[in-house]
């Protein structure tokens, strides 16, 4: 695959020997402790996380696949920690890769609990899941109560309107998908390429309602990125913001339906408890499918098994909002 499509990466692949050395050296360098053991906690498109046991204490060590993402996430966590009722992990150190330890990393607080994505919804009653959803969306709404003067990323919001930022961003994704989407290396179905073409022609009608409030958003708030007690479903922490910004709150809400989000009633609970835009559903469907291509372009990792559901969702919402039935 042509890696010039992506940002500079600190690693394309990583082996156990690299991890072993980095875990021990970083722990010794920044905490002055010796490692007794460590275990893999999980990972996603942009990083790998490990629990590191140092005997008297344990912590989380996360490695990042993108240069600069570690320092950016530390700044984002600080902002969210100041405004949200939910716990956001404390940061112990941030390491930029160098010759001695060539991996970007952050050491942070270990919080008891598991991510929501690890839960089987069938093991919990509807009542328990809805109760959890209230805790989660209320904590998320704490973040959304913060308003900026302009739209854009937290390190320098500069756009007077949301579409000044988002429309060129989406146009770039549209153009890339139409140009490269039929290349079999990218595993993007033809229906999805055609949906990009047709949905872009409807962009101004999808985004026909004014977006006037620059709202602070986590920007990756899916079931992978908050932690709960697996026994009580009590919310324990919010983790892993990505490209936190002052933006359209609906960009955040599209993630609430991602993966098992609907099984935990996240999206519908937010809409029941807080005001949303009239075109929220169709915008969320648009954001979701464009965000998927954006993440693919950044990390090169494809989740094509979720494409059919995203395609059907955007088709359905366009028909409901605009009365237009797309033929792909």
Secondary structure, 3 states (H helix, E strand, C coil): CCHHHCCCECCCCCCHHHHHHHHHHHHHHHHCCCCCEEEEEEECCCEEEEEEECCCCEEEEEEECECCHHHHHHHHHHHHHHHCCCCCCCEEEEECCCCCCCCEEEEEECCCCEEHHHCCHHHCCHHHHHHHHHHHHHHHHHHHCCECCCEEECCCCCECCHHHHHHHHHHHHHHHHHHHCCCHHHCCCHHHHHHHHHHHHCHHHHCCCCCCCCEEECCCCCHHHEEECCCCCCEEEECCCCCCEEECHHHHHHHHHCCCHHHHCHHHHHHHHCCCCCCHHHHHHHHHHHHHHHHHHHHCCCCHHHHHHHHHHHHHHHHHHHCCCCCC
